[in-house]
Amino acid sequence: AQSVAQPEDQVNVAEGNPLTVKCTYSVSGNPYLFWYVQYPNRGLQFLLKYITGDNLVKGSYGFEAEFNKSQTSFHLKKPSALVSDSALYFCAVRDIGQPGGYNKLIFGAGTRLAVHP
Amino acid sequence: DGGITQSPKYLFRKEGQNVTLSCEQNLNHDAMYWYRQDPGQGLRLIYYSQIVNDFQKGDIAEGYSVSREKKESFPLTVTSAQKNPTAFYLCASSKVESGNTGELFFGEGSRLTVL
């Protein structure tokens, strides 16, 4: 069965330092991978996605993610963290068992990012 | 501007009452979804619909019902059969087309509290 794991409940980083939020996945075919961000009491906002091609994907707000097929990982990164990046981050994988365009995404449990001044 | 509107944002319910959460989108998306969010559990799929008058159960459909009478609307009813309904509910939509890559657009959520 398809699944997504985010091994860290929380990541703490100082402002200006690089950040990494980890994600590993398990799918039976080629993965479609996504990162979303959620601010308190808000909906999820799309950050970036990997479908095919270059393993380094660039997204919104300076975030990027690196797809590593051999390690089945899709870690989210940013070179220099901002206090305003503090939020809940979700990794998701598309359920390829759904035919014809269904977009049933399977989400990880989320990682809370705290950026300290 | 196009988007997804959920209402109400906050809702309180007594045990034994049914409540309906509204979700409307003007993105002209074919597919719509309801997710439930609980602390530390991520998002779990309740129901989804690809076209009008058709919908499918997700992973945690028990105690919930939906309808899809219009493309723009996908209301969720939380029935008294739902044992633990207190949660944050998120509605989403997406395009449906060949090779679609699965990007979902989310509403702002509805927080339901059972008293």
Chai-1 contact restraints between the chains, C-beta under 6 A:
chainA,res_idxA,chainB,res_idxB,connection_type,confidence,min_distance_angstrom,max_distance_angstrom,comment,restraint_id
A,Y32,B,G102,contact,1.0,0.0,6.0,A-B,restraint_1
A,R42,B,E108,contact,1.0,0.0,6.0,A-B,restraint_2
A,G43,B,L90,contact,1.0,0.0,6.0,A-B,restraint_3
A,G43,B,F106,contact,1.0,0.0,6.0,A-B,restraint_4
A,G43,B,G107,contact,1.0,0.0,6.0,A-B,restraint_5
A,G43,B,E108,contact,1.0,0.0,6.0,A-B,restraint_6
A,G43,B,G109,contact,1.0,0.0,6.0,A-B,restraint_7
A,L44,B,F106,contact,1.0,0.0,6.0,A-B,restraint_8
A,F46,B,E103,contact,1.0,0.0,6.0,A-B,restraint_9
A,I51,B,T101,contact,1.0,0.0,6.0,A-B,restraint_10
A,R94,B,G102,contact,1.0,0.0,6.0,A-B,restraint_11
A,G101,B,V96,contact,1.0,0.0,6.0,A-B,restraint_12
A,G101,B,N100,contact,1.0,0.0,6.0,A-B,restraint_13
A,N103,B,S94,contact,1.0,0.0,6.0,A-B,restraint_14
A,N103,B,G102,contact,1.0,0.0,6.0,A-B,restraint_15
A,F107,B,G42,contact,1.0,0.0,6.0,A-B,restraint_16
A,F107,B,L43,contact,1.0,0.0,6.0,A-B,restraint_17
A,G108,B,G42,contact,1.0,0.0,6.0,A-B,restraint_18
A,A109,B,G40,contact,1.0,0.0,6.0,A-B,restraint_19
A,A109,B,G42,contact,1.0,0.0,6.0,A-B,restraint_20
A,G110,B,G42,contact,1.0,0.0,6.0,A-B,restraint_21
